[in-house]
Structures are given as C-alpha cells and as structure tokens.
C-alpha cells in the first residue's frame, strides 16, 4: 500500500499548494460536490467495467475510483491510515459473517 500512501501525500500537497494545470487542484477548487460527483461517476464506470469482464478496463477504473476516493478523504480530513486501520481490524476478525435479513415476499 506504499503507492496509496505516496498518492495521499501528493493529493495533500496539491490541496495546500496550487499547481497550474493540476486536475487535483481543480477538484479542490470546485469543492466537495464536484469531488463526490466524480466518486459516483467512477463507481459506476467500475461496475460497468466489471460487468463487461474486461480486466484491462477494470484496473484503470479501479485506479480512477481509488484516486477520487483519496481526494474525497483528503477533503474531509480522513487519513488513509485510518481507513487501513479499519481494514486491519476487519481482517483480524473471525466469524463475522453477517446474518442475511429474511424478507417474506408474500406479505
């Protein structure tokens, strides 16, 4: 996950120091609504790529989604290490299968 930590540092630096022609700076200038719109768009594109069974397209879309999620986290002051801590905590759990809700479709 070293690449994601490096990306986080770059995104944070773009938020603090505006760079001419930087897409990341553009997103921060437009604000949270634009950032969230891009997260939504990239989520949808990732789903479509997965449905199309095209891994070359999928890996690009996943990368785009992770980048936009990173921008969102930086905008909200959530560090990547906090996200990793949640993943680590979940990884260490056993027997955490969620019970599926049973719905009676006849009522």
ABEGO torsion letter per residue (X at the ends): XAAAAAAAAAAAAAAABBBBGBAAAAAAAAEAAAAAAAAAAAAAAAAAAAAAGBAAAAAAAAAAAAAAAAAAAAAAGBBAAAAAAAAAAAAABBGABBBBBBBBAAX
